[in-house]
Amino acid sequence: MPRRSKGPHLWLRPAERRAGSIVRQATWVIKDGDQYIATGCAASEAPQAQIKLAEHIAEKYQPRRKERDIEAIDIADVLSIYLDDCSTTQAKPAQLESSIARLNEFWGGRQLSEINGQTCREFVKWRGSAGGARRDLEDLRAAIGHHQKEGLHRGIVRVVLPPKGLPRTRWLTRAEAAQLLWTCWRAREMQTVHRGKHKGEKIETDKRPLRHLARFILLGLYTGTRAGAIATASFNKGEGRSYVDLSNGIFYRLAEGSRESNKRQSPAPIPPRLVAHLRRWRDKGIAPNYVVEWAGQPVKSVKTAFKSAVRLAKLDGKITPHTLRHTAATWLMQAGVDKWEAAGFLGMTVEMLDRVYGHHHPDHLRTAAKAIGYRPRVSLPVSLPVRPSARRRIPQRIEKIGGGRSRNRTRLSILIPC
């Protein structure tokens, strides 16, 4: 029985050696049946190669837009239709293309009816990361949902997702935040001496490589903004920039030209202390265009610098740039800020804020905690108004005239008062 085709997928062609020397580096190649299509991407450029694969799939396949049974529909066709119809409405199209490329690499050559719990678990194992696999399977589920809404298949297809990971609850105390800021401000670049008698030794220079990160941390702690919006924060309006309006003290976190996504990036007022810092950075030329700059250009990511700062500050636990958002939410709850107002300031729902950070609020379950430590109050019985006693009923005296006392006359004397 011939082996089933995997469909178009990426293959890392190993490096070619001759006489012990590398004559051709390892490169990514698109393998489509008997064809090998070069991507021009080196081994370290896997994301770019996945984009090339997505483009190849989009160019090659012309899926049939006709209602059919799920046993006769290729998953590659479903993914291709979703990419064609919905990529322009996505907040991050490049991320969707990479996800579609990974899904097609695994599911290529399979029919829509083959999606079930077992194959989904196989994908999670193949992906190697439960979190990444869950995100890709969510895209697969969205693609199937779009295919069904378009009326292109009959039958029910269920995508089984791996469980969500535990939420990260690590936050910084004020002492830890101060320590991290001072570390970024004071850190100096270390260079290795390559000549002379001190060759191989490491010496400090006058360069301050982490001061831009101190500005990033301040903006994250004071506003609870996500890392992506901080990286694009600018004092000037422009395409792809989130705008810091110092005149009115408002931070417009959604970059101009970007689409609204589930990650809320609503405008928020800038705290007065932070406004003073921002004006000083702009006026003194420390950050003339962007709040966080490196060599006059906006930073794309601070993951490497942040990891170095955490190591130098000797802080325990898993601390990432997103920890600044957790810290801001926690501090607001500890200060007793109204949950509805805090949720609007941070750009999240009240339900999310209450579920993840609500236990930090000083009023959280305090009534129950106080009540359980004391005896319940015993309420005194309410005295009912005493009914005024009826007038004493004295039986009417009956004059005995002849004969004894009859029964009827006695009963009458009891009912009629004197």
SULHU-V291332 format. One record per run of one state. SS is the DSSP state (2 for helix, 1 for strand, 0 for the rest). FROM is the first residue (numbers start at 1). TO is the last residue. If there is no record, write none. Layout:
SS:FROM:TO
SS:FROM:TO
This chain:
0:1:8
1:9:13
0:14:15
1:16:18
0:19:20
1:21:24
0:25:26
1:27:32
0:33:34
1:35:42
0:43:45
2:46:60
0:61:67
1:68:69
2:70:72
0:73:73
1:74:74
2:75:89
0:90:92
2:93:107
0:108:110
1:111:111
2:112:114
0:115:116
2:117:127
0:128:129
2:130:149
0:150:152
1:153:154
0:155:173
2:174:186
0:187:189
1:190:192
0:193:201
1:202:204
0:205:210
2:211:223
0:224:226
2:227:231
0:232:232
1:233:234
0:235:238
1:239:239
0:240:241
1:242:245
0:246:249
1:250:252
0:253:255
1:256:256
0:257:267
1:268:269
0:270:271
2:272:283
0:284:289
1:290:290
0:291:292
1:293:294
0:295:296
1:297:298
0:299:302
2:303:313
0:314:322
2:323:334
0:335:338
2:339:346
0:347:349
2:350:360
0:361:365
2:366:371
0:372:406
2:407:415
0:416:418
